[in-house]
Structures are given as structure tokens and as C-alpha cells.
Amino acid sequence: MKKGLRVFILACILIISGSFTFQKIDYRSAKFKNVCKNLRNDILLYFIFVDNKTTAPWTEFDIKSTIDSVAAAKKWLIEQAKKYNIPLNIKTDYYIGKEYSTINKSLPATSVFKSATIPNLKKGLKALNDWADFIARKTGATFNITQKDGIPEVKNPRNKERLIAYLRDEYKVESVALLFMVNNYYKADISLQINTMNTDDVEFAIVSYKYPSEIAHNFLHLYGAADLYKTLYRRDEKKIKKLAELLPNEIMQDAYAKNINDMEISEYTRYLIGWQESIDAKWNEFFTDKTLNF
């Protein structure tokens, strides 16, 4: 989403909200957390196209171009891993019905941003978890799970957790990066990662745009990477400004409409995703921030 509009929307929420509190956040708490613990070896990037009333419909062209963008993001991520001697094999797959049909499920509100923040962040994220569970259940219902003799009946996945467990077994991978793709190409909205700092539910991301940089950015979120620009999860203006000066080409800066081949994975992000064990002490101040709990 364009920076100016994002800042404007966040400012409006602060004005409208009657009261809010600041809660300390430590981005290191997402490191090696939940299902997507370790970004190396065999990984599955699984994405689901979702249609709803407030986004543009997924056309065959949009779907095919998004699949191409995922391939470009995958290529770039593997190249980055090779650069730092990290063994990484990313498999990709997606759900599409007959004649490029998608899963239909409206967002809880009219945008990803509003869905996450109305009436407050806690309830908004709960609503998005329920939304994602519904989509996972609809996706799982399409799988043809064969029954093996002597094995107890295996039911089709009923939520995100069971979908990921099924995919992990089916594709023989250590972890599954689950992305829900919504077509906000002509709208101003946000992409969002959920459950990356807790184990209450499995992590996933909602991706609003089909740029390879946006896909790689959100994929890395699931493995512990932190935003470096102003978002719901990073708010300290001084640190944001300094990070922009220190790491202007970092993939975890605002990736909207940027050429992925001009971007990099910095020491800061490599540490958070587990690609290096230690880090220079100069980065310590950037591992903490304050986030709104309104």
C-alpha cells in the first residue's frame, strides 16, 4: 500500500479511538516460533486465491500472473540463500478449482486493514483467524484423501492447522508457508502476517498484491522477519527513519511495487530468520518497538 495513505489511515484510527495503550514488542520473539521455525531445507509455499465482495475478482490472467510472481519470488529467495550458504529448496503449490474458480469468502470488514483493526486489533485478528479457518476448510474439502487398509479414517482438513499438517505430510516438507491471496491490485490496502509471535494458532499471511517483492516479503515474515517501515507492528518513528537510512534496499522495507532484483536480505533480517547465529550489537536497539493495543 502506498505509504502516504497508510500513514493517513493509521492517524485516523488514533484520532477516532477513544483510548489506547502502548505495548512493548520484541521482534526476536518470532524467531524459530510456531510452524515456520527454520527457513532451510525443504519448504512448501502454498497459496490460496480468495475472492470477496470488496476486492477485484480473480481473472484467469490475474491468477496466471500471480503464479509467475510466486515463481520469481521463489527464484530470488533461493538465490539469496545460496549467497549465504543456506540449503533451501522451496516447493510451491496452490489451490484452484475448475476453470480457475477460487474460494469465495468476504473479509470481516471492507479491507484487510479494517478487518484487522475493527473494533480493535485483538478482535480483528481473531476474526481474520476465523476467516482463514473457513477458507482452509473449503480448500481441504476438495482434497481426495485415499483410505489405506488398517489405518484409521483420516478426515479432510477442517482448519488452518490441519490443512498445514496435511500439506506437510503430503509434500514431505519441514514447514508450510501459507499465503491467502486477495486481489487488491487496484485498491490501497495492506498485506498482513498473523500468529508469528505466538503459538495460539498457526501463522499465515494475507497478501494484497501480486508483486514478487510483496510475496517474498510476506513469506519471510512467516519465518521471523520483521517490518522495517511503519505498520501495525512497528511504530517508533526515530527507529523507522534510521532503518530507512541504514537499510534502504532491504526486502522488509515497504516492498510495494519494487523490483525484487534490486532488494536484499540484510544482516538484521538474516539473524531473525535464523540464517546467522549472532549479530553486531549495533542492531540491538532495532529489535524492540512499541505497538498499539487499541
Secondary structure, 3 states (H helix, E strand, C coil): CCHHHHHHHHHHHHHHCCCCEEEEEEHHHHCCCCCCCCCCEEEEEEEEEEECCCCCCCCHHHHHHHHHHHHHHHHHHHHHHHHCCCCEEEEEEEECCHHHCCEECCCCCCCHHHHHHCCCHHHHHHHHHHHHHHHHHHHHCCCCCCCCCCCCCCCCCCCHHHHHHHHHHHHCCCEEEEEEEECCCCCCCCCEEECCCCCCCCCEEEECCCCHHHHHHHHHHCCCCCCCCCECCECCHHHHHHHHHHCCCECCCCCCCCCHHHCECCHHHHHHCCCCCCCCHHHHHHHEEEEEEC
